[in-house]
Every structure is written in structure tokens, then in C-alpha cells.
Amino acid sequence: MAKPIVYGPAFSTYCRTVRLALEEKGCDYDMADISTPATDKEGKKAMHAKRHPFIKVPAFEYDGFELYETDAIIRYIDQVLPGPKLVPAEPKAQARMNQIIGIVDSYANDAMIGKIAVERVFKPKRGGQTDEAVVAAAIPRAKTCLAEIERLAGGGQFLVGDSVTLADCLFAPILNYLLLTPEGPGLLESHAWLKGWWERMKARPSMAKTG
């Protein structure tokens, strides 16, 4: 049986989420490190559109089955591949995991990546200038996300209990980028539990392999 294939650029947080899920399951996979530029003379954009009609990443393929949308991909990975379960069996724990995933997808990703990290990390790398107003406007939302994720985590070793779940795989790449910004360490400073969680997460082999 062929190995799973993850299509997308290695710097993408959502691609890293899929890779983290595969690493946590102990599954070998191939990474097709593609980008989705507005113009592509080699036709790669048109090829990727066949996998993902909205020209986003990641896309995923395993044993002839193609899939896109990160949440669908990581849940499928957990269902079909052997290894540690990344979704809790207990209904309340599963609901809490889904709630944290919802917060990350709906609020944290936009504030921490779409605004703060884009302005502080990605724009300068491309020769652009940071829009300070965008960063300032995103700080309150980032603070709320960090506070709520810490409050909901419940004090275990990871975001939902004492084992890694899909919520950890989703949030870790986003927090990693936030901490590369000048604002990141200060935002995390008042959240002792999340700081400990980050230390535990970044020490995992899955994080090192996908870094």
C-alpha cells in the first residue's frame, strides 16, 4: 500500500498539522512541497486545482483516496491509520477537543497567523512593511484565544487530558509562529500552563521532524 501524500508548502501551519497527526500515529508519508502562486508558468496551480478546487493547502492522498480540508484530513488519518488515537473516546473530552479546534480555526488562526505573524514575519521576508495598526487590532483577539484555550484545557499534560489530540496538532504550529513575533512571548507570559504545554509539545519528536 502506498504511503500517504501531503500536498502543500512546508511552512504552512495547516500542512504541519497534518504532518504532526501522521507523525503522532507513527506513519511514514511523503511530502509534496508545493505552493499556490497566483501565476504558475509550470502549470502546477492547474494541477493542484484538481486536488483542491479552492487552490488552498493542504491536500491529501492515501491509497487512491483524495481529500482536502485540514479537519477532514486529520480525522480521517486518526480513523484509518494504526497508532495512538488522537480523538478522545469520552464524549465530554471529545466535545472539548472540538471546541478548542473551533476556537483555533475561527479566531486564533486569523489573529495570530493572518494578522500578527503575516505582518511581523511574512511581509518583511517579502520586502514589505508591517502594518502596525493591523497588529495592534489583532492583539486583543489573540489574548482572548490564549486565555480561553488555557481555561478550557483543564490542567492535564496536553490540551485535552494527558495525551496528544488533534487539538494539539492544530494549535502547536500556530503558536510556534506567534512566538517568532516580538509580541508572542509577551502574550504567552501570563499563561503558565500554556507555557508548560508548549515546552512539552516542542520536545516531542513529531515537532522536531516537522519543524
C-alpha positions as CSV (number, residue, x, y, z in Angstrom):
1,M,0.0,0.0,0.0
2,A,1.3,3.4,-1.0
3,K,2.3,6.0,1.7
4,P,0.1,9.0,2.4
5,I,1.0,12.1,0.5
6,V,0.6,15.6,1.9
7,Y,0.5,18.3,-0.7
8,G,1.4,21.8,0.4
9,P,4.3,24.1,1.4
10,A,6.3,23.1,4.4
11,F,5.8,26.5,6.0
12,S,2.0,26.1,6.1
13,T,0.6,25.7,9.6
14,Y,-2.2,23.5,8.4
15,C,0.2,21.3,6.4
16,R,2.2,20.9,9.5
17,T,-0.9,19.9,11.4
18,V,-1.5,17.1,9.0
19,R,2.2,16.1,9.3
20,L,2.0,16.2,13.1
21,A,-1.0,13.9,13.0
22,L,0.8,11.4,10.8
23,E,4.0,11.6,13.0
24,E,2.0,11.0,16.1
25,K,0.4,8.0,14.5
26,G,3.8,6.7,13.6
27,C,3.0,6.7,9.9
28,D,5.6,7.2,7.2
29,Y,4.4,9.6,4.5
30,D,5.6,11.7,1.5
31,M,5.5,15.5,1.4
32,A,4.9,17.1,-1.9
33,D,6.2,20.6,-1.1
34,I,4.2,22.7,-3.4
35,S,3.0,26.3,-3.3
36,T,-0.1,28.0,-4.8
37,P,1.2,31.2,-6.6
38,A,-1.2,33.5,-8.4
39,T,0.7,32.7,-11.6
40,D,2.5,29.5,-12.4
41,K,4.2,29.0,-15.7
42,E,4.8,25.4,-15.0
43,G,1.1,24.7,-14.6
44,K,1.3,23.5,-11.0
45,K,-1.6,25.6,-10.0
46,A,-3.8,23.9,-12.5
47,M,-2.6,20.5,-11.3
48,H,-3.3,21.4,-7.7
49,A,-6.8,22.7,-8.6
50,K,-7.6,19.1,-9.4
51,R,-6.8,18.1,-5.8
52,H,-8.3,21.2,-4.2
53,P,-10.7,23.3,-6.3
54,F,-10.3,26.3,-4.0
55,I,-6.5,26.3,-4.6
56,K,-5.7,26.0,-0.9
57,V,-3.5,23.7,1.1
58,P,-3.2,21.0,2.3
59,A,-4.5,18.4,0.1
60,F,-4.1,14.7,0.9
61,E,-4.0,11.4,-0.8
62,Y,-3.8,7.8,0.6
63,D,-4.3,4.6,-1.2
64,G,-6.1,6.3,-4.1
65,F,-8.4,8.3,-1.8
66,E,-8.1,12.1,-2.2
67,L,-9.2,14.6,0.5
68,Y,-8.9,18.3,1.3
69,E,-9.8,20.5,4.3
70,T,-7.5,20.0,7.3
71,D,-10.1,18.9,9.8
72,A,-11.4,16.2,7.5
73,I,-7.9,15.0,6.7
74,I,-6.7,14.7,10.3
75,R,-9.9,13.0,11.4
76,Y,-9.6,10.5,8.6
77,I,-5.9,9.9,9.5
78,D,-7.0,9.1,13.0
79,Q,-9.7,6.7,11.9
80,V,-7.9,4.7,9.3
81,L,-4.3,4.5,10.5
82,P,-2.9,2.4,13.3
83,G,-1.3,4.1,16.3
84,P,-2.3,6.2,19.3
85,K,-5.8,7.6,19.0
86,L,-5.9,11.3,18.5
87,V,-9.6,11.8,19.3
88,P,-10.7,11.1,22.9
89,A,-13.3,8.3,23.3
90,E,-15.1,10.0,26.2
91,P,-17.9,12.4,24.8
92,K,-17.1,15.4,27.1
93,A,-13.4,15.2,26.3
94,Q,-14.2,14.9,22.6
95,A,-16.5,17.9,22.8
96,R,-13.8,19.9,24.5
97,M,-11.3,19.0,21.8
98,N,-13.8,20.0,19.1
99,Q,-14.4,23.3,21.0
100,I,-10.7,24.1,21.1
101,I,-10.3,23.2,17.4
102,G,-13.2,25.6,16.7
103,I,-11.5,28.4,18.6
104,V,-8.3,27.9,16.8
105,D,-9.9,27.7,13.4
106,S,-12.3,30.5,13.8
107,Y,-10.4,33.0,15.9
108,A,-6.8,32.1,16.8
109,N,-5.5,31.4,13.3
110,D,-6.9,34.7,11.9
111,A,-5.4,36.8,14.7
112,M,-2.1,35.0,15.3
113,I,-1.2,34.0,11.8
114,G,-3.4,36.0,9.4
115,K,-2.6,39.3,11.1
116,I,0.3,39.2,13.6
117,A,2.6,36.6,12.0
118,V,1.8,37.8,8.5
119,E,2.6,41.4,9.4
120,R,5.7,40.6,11.5
121,V,7.2,37.5,9.8
122,F,6.0,37.0,6.3
123,K,5.6,40.6,5.0
124,P,9.2,41.6,5.9
125,K,10.6,38.4,4.3
126,R,8.9,39.5,1.1
127,G,10.2,43.1,1.3
128,G,7.0,44.6,2.7
129,Q,6.5,46.7,5.7
130,T,4.5,45.8,8.8
131,D,1.1,47.5,9.2
132,E,1.2,48.3,12.9
133,A,-2.5,49.0,13.1
134,V,-3.3,45.5,11.9
135,V,-1.0,44.0,14.6
136,A,-2.5,46.2,17.3
137,A,-6.1,45.4,16.3
138,A,-5.3,41.6,16.5
139,I,-3.7,41.6,19.9
140,P,-7.0,41.6,22.0
141,R,-8.3,38.7,20.0
142,A,-5.1,36.8,20.4
143,K,-5.2,37.4,24.2
144,T,-8.7,36.1,24.4
145,C,-7.8,33.0,22.4
146,L,-4.9,32.2,24.7
147,A,-6.9,32.8,27.8
148,E,-9.8,30.6,26.7
149,I,-7.6,27.8,25.4
150,E,-5.8,27.7,28.7
151,R,-9.0,27.8,30.7
152,L,-10.6,25.0,28.7
153,A,-7.5,22.8,28.7
154,G,-8.3,21.6,32.2
155,G,-4.8,21.1,33.6
156,G,-3.7,17.8,32.0
157,Q,-0.4,17.4,30.2
158,F,-1.9,18.4,26.8
159,L,-4.9,20.4,25.6
160,V,-7.4,17.6,26.3
161,G,-6.1,15.3,29.0
162,D,-2.8,13.6,29.2
163,S,-2.3,12.5,25.6
164,V,-1.9,14.4,22.4
165,T,-5.1,15.0,20.4
166,L,-6.0,16.7,17.2
167,A,-6.3,20.0,19.1
168,D,-2.6,19.9,20.0
169,C,-1.7,19.1,16.4
170,L,-3.7,22.1,15.2
171,F,-2.7,24.7,17.8
172,A,1.1,24.0,18.1
173,P,2.1,25.2,14.6
174,I,0.1,28.4,15.1
175,L,1.6,29.2,18.5
176,N,5.1,28.4,17.1
177,Y,4.7,31.2,14.5
178,L,3.2,33.6,17.1
179,L,6.3,33.1,19.3
180,L,8.5,34.2,16.4
181,T,7.0,37.7,16.6
182,P,8.0,40.4,19.1
183,E,4.6,40.2,20.6
184,G,4.4,36.4,21.0
185,P,6.5,35.8,24.2
186,G,4.8,38.7,26.0
187,L,1.3,37.4,25.1
188,L,2.2,33.9,26.4
189,E,4.0,35.2,29.5
190,S,0.9,35.3,31.8
191,H,-0.3,31.8,30.8
192,A,1.9,29.5,32.9
193,W,0.0,26.3,31.9
194,L,0.2,27.1,28.2
195,K,3.9,27.8,28.6
196,G,4.4,24.4,30.1
197,W,2.3,22.8,27.4
198,W,4.4,24.5,24.7
199,E,7.6,23.1,26.3
200,R,6.1,19.6,26.3
201,M,4.9,19.9,22.8
202,K,8.0,21.3,21.2
203,A,10.0,18.5,22.9
204,R,8.0,15.8,21.1
205,P,9.7,14.0,18.2
206,S,6.8,14.9,15.9
207,M,7.5,18.6,16.3
208,A,11.2,18.2,15.6
209,K,10.5,16.1,12.5
210,T,8.0,18.7,11.1
211,G,9.9,21.8,12.2
